């Protein structure tokens, strides 16, 4: 079996197991089937099953502990399937993890270096997001505009370059996150806006530590809302 076919099978097994967890066949804390049983279930080899399990483990979906086997660690929001293929969730998670590190730093620098025009640009982006919430829109592009305005306020072109380079992936993940908020409650949408406002206010106050902390919390919360805490 060639490498591409093996990888494709691992992707399918990843999606199938993840879907079983989302459907509730395996609940949080439940022990997963053994590698041997999963290999029989999917009519494939144990190394292929092992590759799929490694991805689920890296995503925090399953947890393996010595003596207790492999159990379900967390259940992603069932609504994610309405807006994104399950096989993309790993990439979405990695994108958020990368953003937690980079954008927290950008926000901290923005708090140090932002001038009046930078703060006005961030405020304008936040105001536009308020209109999106009021009109029950999605606003992924508007969300990106808020985050790129903060990157520009850092006065460090590398943050701007990185954000621009990964714009497609970021907007995709924002679209999923904002769609999930839209199908939940208005309170959830307001919570996201409050997190944005905390970042804005920290930058306005030129409080570097608070800004970095607020951005980190916002992105980690988005990840938890999508994948479960």
BELMONOR-V539889 format. One line per field, one symbol per residue. psi: psi as a letter, one per 30 degrees, with the letter a starting at -180 (. if undefined). A space follows every 50 residues. Layout:
psi->???
This chain:
psi->kleeeeeeeeeeeeeeeeeeeefgejlkfkkllleeeeeeeghaleeeee eeeeeeeffgelkkkkfgaklkeljlkffffffkkeffeeeeeeeeeeee eefeeeeeeeeefkaeeeeeeeeeeeeeeeeeeeghaegeeeeeeeeeee eeffgjfeeeeeeeegeeeeeeeeeeeeeeeefcleeeeeeeeeeeeeee eeeefhjeeeeeeeeeeeeeeeeefefk.
